[in-house]
Amino acid sequence: MILVALALVSAGAFFYYGATCIMSMHVRQEYRRYGIPHLRVFNGTLQMFGAGGVLIGLALTPLGALASLCLCILMLLGLQTRHRLHDPWRLRIPATTLAILNAVLFVLFLRA
């Protein structure tokens, strides 16, 4: 039950952030500030594929484990970018939360 609830939260967040990453003008400006504007659409696409993988993983647990691990790594890379730019901690909270959530999901998928 907890696996399903956490998977739905993760998938919902990453579908939202992935779509926002692709379509939002604000995010477009942020990626320029990060120095990686060429990765914006790719990153958003990875987030949405990861969200789909987490959902499909509810039926195929190895895929869920892989997707949640990849999303965790993606968020850790995002945290590294924020650290490099000396962003305040409040801007790191979403990526930190999603990295932890997907690390927990990874373990839960492995145990399922």
Buried (B, 14 or more C-beta within 10 A) or exposed (E): EEBEEBBEBBBEBBBEBBBEBBEBEEBBEBBEEBEEEEBBBEBBEBBBBBBBBBBBBBEEBEBBBBBBBBBBBBBBEBBEBBEEEEBEEEEBEBBBEBBEBBBBBBBBBEEE
